[in-house]
Amino acid sequence: MEHLEVIKYIGAGLMAIGLGGAAVGIGLIFNGAAAGVARNPAAQDKIFKTALIGAVFAELMGLFAFVGIFILLFI
C-alpha cells in the first residue's frame, strides 16, 4: 500500500510539468503577439483577439493538469 502512495506523488509531480508548460506557452503566445504588433500596428485588434484565445486554451491545459493533480492525490 505504501508503494501506491509513492507512485501517486511521483505522478502528481510529473503532472506539475503541465503547469509549467502552460506558463511557457502563454509567454510564447504573447511574445509572438507583441512581435506581430511591432511589425504591423494596424492589425493590433486581430492579433490581440487571436493571442487571447490562444492564451485561454493554453491556460485551460494548465487547469486540466492542476485538476488532475488533485484527482490523483485525493481520490
Backbone hydrogen bonds in HBPLUS format (Angstrom, degrees):
<---DONOR---> <-ACCEPTOR-->    atom                        ^
c    i                          cat <-CA-CA->   ^        H-A-AA   ^      H-
h    n   atom  resd res      DA  || num        DHA   H-A  angle D-A-AA Bond
n    s   type  num  typ     dist DA aas  dist angle  dist       angle   num
A0006-VAL N   A0002-GLU O   3.19 MM   4  6.52 156.5  2.25 147.4 153.4     1
A0007-ILE N   A0003-HIS O   2.96 MM   4  6.18 160.3  2.00 149.8 154.9     2
A0008-LYS N   A0004-LEU O   2.95 MM   4  6.15 149.6  2.04 142.7 151.1     3
A0009-TYR N   A0005-GLU O   3.08 MM   4  6.37 157.1  2.13 148.5 153.3     4
A0010-ILE N   A0006-VAL O   2.98 MM   4  6.24 154.7  2.05 149.4 156.8     5
A0011-GLY N   A0007-ILE O   2.91 MM   4  6.06 160.0  1.95 147.1 152.8     6
A0012-ALA N   A0008-LYS O   2.92 MM   4  6.15 152.2  2.00 144.1 152.0     7
A0013-GLY N   A0009-TYR O   2.97 MM   4  6.15 153.1  2.05 142.2 149.2     8
A0014-LEU N   A0010-ILE O   2.97 MM   4  6.26 152.7  2.04 147.6 155.1     9
A0015-MET N   A0011-GLY O   2.90 MM   4  6.12 149.5  1.99 145.5 154.2    10
A0016-ALA N   A0012-ALA O   3.06 MM   4  6.26 130.9  2.31 136.7 148.9    11
A0016-ALA N   A0013-GLY O   3.22 MM   3  5.09 132.9  2.46  90.4 103.0    12
A0017-ILE N   A0014-LEU O   3.17 MM   3  5.56 153.1  2.24 105.2 112.9    13
A0018-GLY N   A0015-MET O   2.97 MM   3  5.51 144.4  2.10 110.7 119.7    14
A0019-LEU N   A0016-ALA O   3.04 MM   3  5.25 133.8  2.26 100.7 112.6    15
A0020-GLY N   A0016-ALA O   3.40 MM   4  6.88 153.4  2.48 145.8 151.7    16
A0021-GLY N   A0017-ILE O   2.85 MM   4  6.14 150.9  1.94 148.5 157.9    17
A0022-ALA N   A0018-GLY O   3.01 MM   4  6.18 148.2  2.11 140.0 147.1    18
A0023-ALA N   A0019-LEU O   3.21 MM   4  6.48 155.0  2.27 142.2 148.3    19
A0024-VAL N   A0020-GLY O   2.99 MM   4  6.25 160.5  2.03 150.8 155.7    20
A0025-GLY N   A0021-GLY O   2.89 MM   4  6.01 156.7  1.94 143.9 151.1    21
A0026-ILE N   A0022-ALA O   2.97 MM   4  6.18 159.2  2.01 149.6 154.0    22
A0027-GLY N   A0023-ALA O   3.06 MM   4  6.26 157.6  2.11 144.5 150.8    23
A0028-LEU N   A0024-VAL O   2.94 MM   4  6.21 155.3  2.00 150.4 156.9    24
A0029-ILE N   A0025-GLY O   2.93 MM   4  6.15 152.1  2.01 146.9 154.8    25
A0030-PHE N   A0026-ILE O   3.07 MM   4  6.31 169.9  2.08 154.8 155.7    26
A0031-ASN N   A0027-GLY O   2.93 MM   4  6.00 139.1  2.10 139.1 151.1    27
A0032-GLY N   A0028-LEU O   2.97 MM   4  6.14 159.5  2.02 145.1 149.6    28
A0033-ALA N   A0029-ILE O   2.93 MM   4  6.22 149.0  2.03 142.3 152.1    29
A0034-ALA N   A0030-PHE O   2.94 MM   4  5.99 158.1  1.99 138.4 143.6    30
A0035-ALA N   A0031-ASN O   3.06 MM   4  6.28 156.6  2.12 144.9 151.3    31
A0036-GLY N   A0032-GLY O   2.88 MM   4  6.05 151.7  1.96 143.4 151.7    32
A0037-VAL N   A0033-ALA O   2.92 MM   4  6.15 157.2  1.97 150.7 156.2    33
A0038-ALA N   A0034-ALA O   2.97 MM   4  6.12 149.3  2.06 140.7 149.5    34
A0039-ARG N   A0035-ALA O   3.05 MM   4  6.30 142.5  2.20 140.7 149.9    35
A0040-ASN N   A0036-GLY O   2.90 MM   4  6.08 154.8  1.97 147.6 154.9    36
A0043-ALA N   A0040-ASN O   3.12 MM   3  5.79 155.5  2.18 119.7 125.7    37
A0044-GLN N   A0041-PRO O   3.29 MM   3  5.36 150.2  2.39 115.0 113.1    38
A0047-ILE N   A0043-ALA O   2.99 MM   4  6.10 165.4  2.01 160.2 164.9    39
A0048-PHE N   A0044-GLN O   2.87 MM   4  5.93 160.4  1.90 150.1 155.8    40
A0049-LYS N   A0045-ASP O   3.04 MM   4  6.22 162.4  2.07 149.1 153.4    41
A0050-THR N   A0046-LYS O   3.09 MM   4  6.25 163.9  2.12 146.9 151.4    42
A0051-ALA N   A0047-ILE O   2.86 MM   4  6.01 158.4  1.91 150.2 156.7    43
A0052-LEU N   A0048-PHE O   2.86 MM   4  5.99 154.2  1.93 147.4 154.6    44
A0053-ILE N   A0049-LYS O   3.04 MM   4  6.29 157.1  2.10 147.4 152.8    45
A0054-GLY N   A0050-THR O   3.01 MM   4  6.23 159.7  2.05 146.4 152.3    46
A0055-ALA N   A0051-ALA O   2.84 MM   4  6.04 151.0  1.92 146.3 154.4    47
A0056-VAL N   A0052-LEU O   2.97 MM   4  6.18 150.5  2.05 143.8 151.5    48
A0057-PHE N   A0053-ILE O   3.10 MM   4  6.42 159.7  2.14 149.5 153.9    49
A0058-ALA N   A0054-GLY O   2.96 MM   4  6.19 154.7  2.03 145.1 152.6    50
A0059-GLU N   A0055-ALA O   2.85 MM   4  5.99 159.7  1.89 148.0 153.6    51
A0060-LEU N   A0056-VAL O   2.88 MM   4  6.05 144.7  2.01 142.0 152.3    52
A0061-MET N   A0057-PHE O   3.16 MM   4  6.45 147.5  2.27 141.9 148.6    53
A0062-GLY N   A0058-ALA O   3.23 MM   4  6.60 149.6  2.32 141.0 149.1    54
A0063-LEU N   A0059-GLU O   2.86 MM   4  6.21 151.2  1.94 148.5 156.8    55
A0064-PHE N   A0060-LEU O   2.90 MM   4  6.17 150.6  1.99 145.8 153.7    56
A0065-ALA N   A0061-MET O   3.09 MM   4  6.36 153.8  2.16 142.4 148.8    57
A0066-PHE N   A0062-GLY O   2.93 MM   4  6.21 153.2  2.00 145.0 152.9    58
A0067-VAL N   A0063-LEU O   2.86 MM   4  6.07 164.4  1.89 154.0 157.0    59
A0068-GLY N   A0064-PHE O   2.88 MM   4  5.98 152.4  1.95 142.1 150.7    60
A0069-ILE N   A0065-ALA O   2.96 MM   4  6.22 143.5  2.10 143.8 152.6    61
A0070-PHE N   A0066-PHE O   3.29 MM   4  6.67 160.8  2.33 147.1 150.5    62
A0071-ILE N   A0067-VAL O   2.89 MM   4  6.16 157.5  1.95 152.5 159.6    63
A0072-LEU N   A0068-GLY O   2.88 MM   4  5.97 159.9  1.92 144.3 150.2    64
A0073-LEU N   A0069-ILE O   2.91 MM   4  6.12 155.1  1.97 149.7 156.5    65
A0074-PHE N   A0070-PHE O   2.93 MM   4  5.80 164.5  1.95 148.2 152.4    66
A0075-ILE N   A0071-ILE O   3.06 MM   4  5.32 141.0  2.22 136.8 140.2    67
